[in-house]
Amino acid sequence: MFRIESDVELSSDWLPAGAFTTVYASRSVAVATAIEGVDDPAEVEVRVVDAATGRVVWRSTAEEFE
């Protein structure tokens, strides 16, 4: 199970706001949804986190994983 995190408010023209607070069973679906939440994912970090462990499994910026 995976959740989306960011230090900024995420929004999308075509996804409902709840899409960014949903816990996803699929990592790939969580990543695809996360990318839609920011205008420039390379500049504004958005993360996909393993909901059970809190470990970052994907990050939109070039920063190293924690």
N, CA, C and O atoms as a GROMACS GRO file, in nm:
protein
  264
    1MET      N    1   0.084  -0.116   0.000
    1MET     CA    2   0.000   0.000   0.000
    1MET      C    3   0.090   0.124   0.000
    1MET      O    4   0.192   0.129   0.069
    2PHE      N    5   0.050   0.223  -0.079
    2PHE     CA    6   0.134   0.341  -0.099
    2PHE      C    7   0.052   0.468  -0.088
    2PHE      O    8  -0.063   0.475  -0.132
    3ARG      N    9   0.112   0.569  -0.027
    3ARG     CA   10   0.047   0.700  -0.017
    3ARG      C   11   0.136   0.806  -0.081
    3ARG      O   12   0.256   0.784  -0.102
    4ILE      N   13   0.076   0.919  -0.112
    4ILE     CA   14   0.146   1.029  -0.178
    4ILE      C   15   0.171   1.138  -0.075
    4ILE      O   16   0.082   1.171   0.004
    5GLU      N   17   0.293   1.195  -0.076
    5GLU     CA   18   0.328   1.304   0.013
    5GLU      C   19   0.392   1.416  -0.066
    5GLU      O   20   0.456   1.393  -0.169
    6SER      N   21   0.376   1.538  -0.017
    6SER     CA   22   0.443   1.654  -0.074
    6SER      C   23   0.441   1.765   0.029
    6SER      O   24   0.356   1.766   0.118
    7ASP      N   25   0.534   1.859   0.016
    7ASP     CA   26   0.536   1.974   0.105
    7ASP      C   27   0.446   2.086   0.053
    7ASP      O   28   0.429   2.188   0.119
    8VAL      N   29   0.389   2.067  -0.065
    8VAL     CA   30   0.297   2.165  -0.124
    8VAL      C   31   0.162   2.098  -0.145
    8VAL      O   32   0.151   1.976  -0.147
    9GLU      N   33   0.059   2.180  -0.160
    9GLU     CA   34  -0.073   2.126  -0.188
    9GLU      C   35  -0.076   2.072  -0.330
    9GLU      O   36  -0.036   2.140  -0.425
   10LEU      N   37  -0.123   1.950  -0.346
   10LEU     CA   38  -0.131   1.887  -0.477
   10LEU      C   39  -0.269   1.911  -0.537
   10LEU      O   40  -0.370   1.908  -0.467
   11SER      N   41  -0.271   1.934  -0.668
   11SER     CA   42  -0.399   1.952  -0.736
   11SER      C   43  -0.383   1.912  -0.882
   11SER      O   44  -0.272   1.904  -0.935
   12SER      N   45  -0.495   1.887  -0.944
   12SER     CA   46  -0.496   1.844  -1.083
   12SER      C   47  -0.622   1.898  -1.150
   12SER      O   48  -0.726   1.912  -1.087
   13ASP      N   49  -0.610   1.926  -1.280
   13ASP     CA   50  -0.727   1.971  -1.355
   13ASP      C   51  -0.825   1.856  -1.379
   13ASP      O   52  -0.944   1.880  -1.401
   14TRP      N   53  -0.776   1.733  -1.377
   14TRP     CA   54  -0.865   1.622  -1.412
   14TRP      C   55  -0.880   1.516  -1.304
   14TRP      O   56  -0.962   1.425  -1.318
   15LEU      N   57  -0.803   1.525  -1.195
   15LEU     CA   58  -0.819   1.430  -1.085
   15LEU      C   59  -0.889   1.498  -0.967
   15LEU      O   60  -0.865   1.616  -0.942
   16PRO      N   61  -0.974   1.427  -0.896
   16PRO     CA   62  -1.036   1.486  -0.777
   16PRO      C   63  -0.932   1.505  -0.667
   16PRO      O   64  -0.831   1.435  -0.664
   17ALA      N   65  -0.955   1.599  -0.578
   17ALA     CA   66  -0.861   1.628  -0.469
   17ALA      C   67  -0.832   1.504  -0.386
   17ALA      O   68  -0.720   1.487  -0.337
   18GLY      N   69  -0.930   1.418  -0.370
   18GLY     CA   70  -0.912   1.296  -0.292
   18GLY      C   71  -0.811   1.199  -0.350
   18GLY      O   72  -0.765   1.108  -0.280
   19ALA      N   73  -0.777   1.217  -0.476
   19ALA     CA   74  -0.679   1.127  -0.540
   19ALA      C   75  -0.544   1.135  -0.471
   19ALA      O   76  -0.466   1.040  -0.476
   20PHE      N   77  -0.515   1.249  -0.408
   20PHE     CA   78  -0.383   1.268  -0.346
   20PHE      C   79  -0.380   1.226  -0.200
   20PHE      O   80  -0.274   1.228  -0.137
   21THR      N   81  -0.493   1.187  -0.146
   21THR     CA   82  -0.498   1.137  -0.008
   21THR      C   83  -0.536   0.989  -0.003
   21THR      O   84  -0.543   0.930   0.105
   22THR      N   85  -0.559   0.931  -0.118
   22THR     CA   86  -0.594   0.790  -0.128
   22THR      C   87  -0.471   0.704  -0.100
   22THR      O   88  -0.359   0.742  -0.134
   23VAL      N   89  -0.491   0.589  -0.038
   23VAL     CA   90  -0.384   0.490  -0.024
   23VAL      C   91  -0.401   0.391  -0.139
   23VAL      O   92  -0.508   0.332  -0.157
   24TYR      N   93  -0.296   0.374  -0.216
   24TYR     CA   94  -0.300   0.293  -0.337
   24TYR      C   95  -0.237   0.156  -0.315
   24TYR      O   96  -0.137   0.143  -0.244
   25ALA      N   97  -0.297   0.054  -0.374
   25ALA     CA   98  -0.241  -0.081  -0.368
   25ALA      C   99  -0.124  -0.095  -0.464
   25ALA      O  100  -0.035  -0.177  -0.442
   26SER      N  101  -0.124  -0.016  -0.570
   26SER     CA  102  -0.021  -0.026  -0.674
   26SER      C  103   0.076   0.092  -0.666
   26SER      O  104   0.034   0.208  -0.667
   27ARG      N  105   0.203   0.061  -0.659
   27ARG     CA  106   0.305   0.166  -0.658
   27ARG      C  107   0.300   0.248  -0.787
   27ARG      O  108   0.311   0.370  -0.783
   28SER      N  109   0.283   0.181  -0.900
   28SER     CA  110   0.284   0.252  -1.028
   28SER      C  111   0.166   0.348  -1.041
   28SER      O  112   0.180   0.457  -1.098
   29VAL      N  113   0.051   0.310  -0.989
   29VAL     CA  114  -0.066   0.400  -0.992
   29VAL      C  115  -0.041   0.519  -0.900
   29VAL      O  116  -0.077   0.632  -0.934
   30ALA      N  117   0.019   0.496  -0.785
   30ALA     CA  118   0.050   0.605  -0.693
   30ALA      C  119   0.149   0.703  -0.756
   30ALA      O  120   0.133   0.824  -0.743
   31VAL      N  121   0.250   0.651  -0.825
   31VAL     CA  122   0.349   0.738  -0.890
   31VAL      C  123   0.283   0.820  -1.001
   31VAL      O  124   0.304   0.940  -1.010
   32ALA      N  125   0.203   0.755  -1.084
   32ALA     CA  126   0.135   0.827  -1.193
   32ALA      C  127   0.044   0.936  -1.138
   32ALA      O  128   0.037   1.045  -1.194
   33THR      N  129  -0.025   0.907  -1.030
   33THR     CA  130  -0.113   1.006  -0.968
   33THR      C  131  -0.031   1.120  -0.908
   33THR      O  132  -0.067   1.237  -0.922
   34ALA      N  133   0.077   1.087  -0.841
   34ALA     CA  134   0.163   1.188  -0.778
   34ALA      C  135   0.216   1.287  -0.881
   34ALA      O  136   0.219   1.408  -0.855
   35ILE      N  137   0.257   1.238  -0.995
   35ILE     CA  138   0.312   1.324  -1.100
   35ILE      C  139   0.209   1.426  -1.146
   35ILE      O  140   0.244   1.539  -1.180
   36GLU      N  141   0.083   1.387  -1.147
   36GLU     CA  142  -0.023   1.478  -1.190
   36GLU      C  143  -0.051   1.590  -1.090
   36GLU      O  144  -0.119   1.687  -1.122
   37GLY      N  145   0.000   1.577  -0.969
   37GLY     CA  146  -0.032   1.672  -0.863
   37GLY      C  147   0.048   1.801  -0.863
   37GLY      O  148   0.012   1.895  -0.793
   38VAL      N  149   0.155   1.807  -0.941
   38VAL     CA  150   0.239   1.928  -0.945
   38VAL      C  151   0.264   1.967  -1.089
   38VAL      O  152   0.260   1.883  -1.179
   39ASP      N  153   0.291   2.096  -1.111
   39ASP     CA  154   0.317   2.143  -1.247
   39ASP      C  155   0.449   2.091  -1.302
   39ASP      O  156   0.458   2.054  -1.418
   40ASP      N  157   0.552   2.089  -1.218
   40ASP     CA  158   0.684   2.044  -1.261
   40ASP      C  159   0.742   1.951  -1.156
   40ASP      O  160   0.808   1.997  -1.062
   41PRO      N  161   0.720   1.820  -1.169
   41PRO     CA  162   0.765   1.726  -1.067
   41PRO      C  163   0.917   1.723  -1.047
   41PRO      O  164   0.964   1.678  -0.943
   42ALA      N  165   0.992   1.769  -1.145
   42ALA     CA  166   1.138   1.773  -1.128
   42ALA      C  167   1.180   1.888  -1.037
   42ALA      O  168   1.288   1.884  -0.977
   43GLU      N  169   1.096   1.990  -1.025
   43GLU     CA  170   1.126   2.107  -0.942
   43GLU      C  171   1.055   2.104  -0.807
   43GLU      O  172   1.112   2.145  -0.706
   44VAL      N  173   0.932   2.058  -0.806
   44VAL     CA  174   0.852   2.052  -0.683
   44VAL      C  175   0.842   1.906  -0.642
   44VAL      O  176   0.780   1.825  -0.711
   45GLU      N  177   0.904   1.874  -0.531
   45GLU     CA  178   0.910   1.733  -0.491
   45GLU      C  179   0.774   1.678  -0.449
   45GLU      O  180   0.699   1.740  -0.374
   46VAL      N  181   0.748   1.561  -0.500
   46VAL     CA  182   0.634   1.480  -0.457
   46VAL      C  183   0.689   1.339  -0.437
   46VAL      O  184   0.774   1.292  -0.513
   47ARG      N  185   0.640   1.272  -0.333
   47ARG     CA  186   0.695   1.142  -0.296
   47ARG      C  187   0.585   1.037  -0.288
   47ARG      O  188   0.470   1.068  -0.259
   48VAL      N  189   0.623   0.913  -0.316
   48VAL     CA  190   0.536   0.799  -0.291
   48VAL      C  191   0.602   0.721  -0.178
   48VAL      O  192   0.721   0.688  -0.184
   49VAL      N  193   0.522   0.692  -0.076
   49VAL     CA  194   0.573   0.633   0.046
   49VAL      C  195   0.503   0.500   0.072
   49VAL      O  196   0.382   0.488   0.053
   50ASP      N  197   0.580   0.402   0.117
   50ASP     CA  198   0.521   0.275   0.160
   50ASP      C  199   0.440   0.305   0.286
   50ASP      O  200   0.496   0.347   0.387
   51ALA      N  201   0.310   0.284   0.281
   51ALA     CA  202   0.222   0.322   0.392
   51ALA      C  203   0.254   0.243   0.520
   51ALA      O  204   0.234   0.295   0.630
   52ALA      N  205   0.302   0.122   0.507
   52ALA     CA  206   0.330   0.040   0.625
   52ALA      C  207   0.459   0.080   0.695
   52ALA      O  208   0.466   0.078   0.818
   53THR      N  209   0.560   0.117   0.617
   53THR     CA  210   0.692   0.144   0.676
   53THR      C  211   0.727   0.292   0.681
   53THR      O  212   0.814   0.332   0.759
   54GLY      N  213   0.660   0.374   0.600
   54GLY     CA  214   0.694   0.516   0.592
   54GLY      C  215   0.815   0.543   0.505
   54GLY      O  216   0.861   0.657   0.497
   55ARG      N  217   0.868   0.440   0.440
   55ARG     CA  218   0.987   0.454   0.356
   55ARG      C  219   0.949   0.513   0.220
   55ARG      O  220   0.852   0.470   0.158
   56VAL      N  221   1.026   0.612   0.176
   56VAL     CA  222   1.005   0.671   0.044
   56VAL      C  223   1.048   0.569  -0.061
   56VAL      O  224   1.161   0.522  -0.060
   57VAL      N  225   0.956   0.535  -0.152
   57VAL     CA  226   0.986   0.438  -0.257
   57VAL      C  227   1.003   0.503  -0.393
   57VAL      O  228   1.054   0.442  -0.487
   58TRP      N  229   0.960   0.629  -0.404
   58TRP     CA  230   0.978   0.705  -0.528
   58TRP      C  231   0.974   0.853  -0.493
   58TRP      O  232   0.896   0.896  -0.409
   59ARG      N  233   1.059   0.929  -0.559
   59ARG     CA  234   1.068   1.073  -0.536
   59ARG      C  235   1.082   1.140  -0.672
   59ARG      O  236   1.157   1.092  -0.758
   60SER      N  237   1.011   1.251  -0.693
   60SER     CA  238   1.012   1.316  -0.824
   60SER      C  239   1.138   1.396  -0.851
   60SER      O  240   1.172   1.422  -0.967
   61THR      N  241   1.208   1.435  -0.747
   61THR     CA  242   1.330   1.514  -0.765
   61THR      C  243   1.452   1.423  -0.764
   61THR      O  244   1.441   1.303  -0.738
   62ALA      N  245   1.565   1.480  -0.791
   62ALA     CA  246   1.689   1.402  -0.799
   62ALA      C  247   1.749   1.372  -0.662
   62ALA      O  248   1.852   1.306  -0.653
   63GLU      N  249   1.686   1.420  -0.555
   63GLU     CA  250   1.737   1.394  -0.420
   63GLU      C  251   1.743   1.244  -0.394
   63GLU      O  252   1.660   1.168  -0.444
   64GLU      N  253   1.842   1.204  -0.316
   64GLU     CA  254   1.854   1.063  -0.279
   64GLU      C  255   1.737   1.021  -0.191
   64GLU      O  256   1.682   1.102  -0.116
   65PHE      N  257   1.699   0.895  -0.201
   65PHE     CA  258   1.594   0.842  -0.113
   65PHE      C  259   1.645   0.843   0.029
   65PHE      O  260   1.765   0.828   0.053
   66GLU      N  261   1.554   0.860   0.123
   66GLU     CA  262   1.590   0.860   0.264
   66GLU      C  263   1.623   0.720   0.310
   66GLU      O  264   1.657   0.699   0.426
   0.00000   0.00000   0.00000
